[in-house]
Amino acid sequence: MLKIAAIFTAAAIALCATGCKEQSEAEKKELEREKLRQFKRESAIKAYKQLAEKFPDDPRAQEALAKAKALEAGRPKK
């Protein structure tokens, strides 16, 4: 059992040594853009749901819920 753990540890160290690297500036910027897109998506979902809850009788309430559902599913709804 100890041999198996040692082998896995050695393999993990080898993989990290060959594959781990600092992120480039482009990778960092893309990660930040993705975080911003996710924040905007979550904010939009929240706003659509709040609109539908606040004005349930408004004809656009169902449209707002549909847009929130589409955003939650990961696809934009126009």
N, C-alpha and C positions, 0 to 999 in steps of 0.2 A: 504494500500500500504506500509505503514511504517512497519507493522508487517511482511509482506513478506520479505522485505529487511533485517529486523532483523533476521528472521529465516535463510535466506540464509547466512548471515554473521556468525551466530553462527555455522551453518553446515560447512562452510568453515574453521573456526577456529578449530572445532573439528576434521575435516579430516586432517588438517595440523598437529595438535598436535599428532595425532596417526600415521600418515603416513609419515611425513616429517622427514628426518634424514640426517645426513652427509653422503657423499659418501665414501665408503671404498676405500682403496688404489687400490684394484683390479678393482673397477668400474671406478676410475679415470684413471687408465692405459688403460683400454678398451676404454674409451672415447677418450683418446689421440690417440690410434691406429686407431680408426674410423676416427678421424679428419685427420690423416696422409693419410689414404687410400683415403679419399675424395679429399684431396689436390692433391695426385698423379693422381687420376682419372681425375680431372679437368685439370691438366697440360698435361696429355696424350691427352685428347680431343683437347685441344688448339694446341698442336704440330701436331697432325694428320691433323687438318684443315689447319694449316699454310703450311704444306708440300703440301697438295693438291692445295692450292691457288698459291703457289710459282712455282710448277711444274705441271700445269694442263694437259700437254700432256704426262706426264710419265704414263706408264701403271699401276704403283702402286698408282697413285693418287686416283683412284676409291676404291682401297683396303683400303687406309688410311681413306677415307670418310666413308666407311662401318664400320671400326673399331671405328671411332669417334661416329657414330650413335649407334653402339652397346653399347658403354660405356655410352652414354647419356641415353640409355634405361635401363641401370643398369645390363647388362649382358656382360661378357667378350667375345670378338671375337678373335679367334686364327687365 
